[in-house]
Amino acid sequence: KAGVTQTPRYLIKTRGQQVTLSCSPISGHRSVSWYQQTPGQGLQFLFEYFSETQRNKGNFPGRFSGRQFSNSRSEMNVSTLELGDSALYLCASSPDPGLPSLQYFGPGTRLLVL
Amino acid sequence: QQQVKQSPQSLIVQKGGISIINCAYENTAFDYFPWYQQFPGKGPALLIAIRPDVSEKKEGRFTISFNKSAKQFSLHIMDSQPGDSATYFCAASMRIGGSYIPTFGRGTSLIVHP
């Protein structure tokens, strides 16, 4: 079974631009969560989607948004990029949000904002 | 406010030794405590997890010890191997609306010398 895939793997943007990252969950997984990983703040929860609905959101500004499609694939968008948005963005999927032991992470998208 | 404090930040152990990483949390609403292992260029992978009604859980060379009254938990890696060299994250998860939302520690970089 293929794992969680994230595209692109690497991305360079400039301040003020916007970016869209994509996540394809493991087949059969309907819950997708996004995380930001930086050296300064560590791993932080961004938001979680299940059945195309955002169920929970972390403490991030409104510039960070996401959505989930009917095939469970998910995208996250960051508008008006800031230097501090440079990070590894991780996506994780699980069959159900109530089954954290079955959550698997993708390899991440590394975003560099110049 | 750092809700999950992890120590040490880095750890060097000889092959065959015991690696011990500690975490402390503040919010008693947390009810699921996973540990993750992350290799460079990869996403975190769930290693082992425990719930607060259990004081210890062992899976192979990995053991979690949990002290509910002290709000502390630790990961013990027995017979540490060079292949265990990675970054380890503890997390404390809270169930919100049927989903488990994690708060992560800052991570411990483990190096096991051959």
Interface residues (C-beta under 8 A of the other chain):
Chain A: V4 S31 G42 L43 Q44 F45 E48 F50 R55 N56 G58 L90 A92 P97 G98 P100 S101 Q103 Y104 F105 G106 P107 G108
Chain B: Y32 P34 G41 K42 G43 P44 A45 L46 A49 F89 A91 S93 R95 I96 G97 G98 S99 Y100 I101 P102 T103 F104 G105 R106 G107
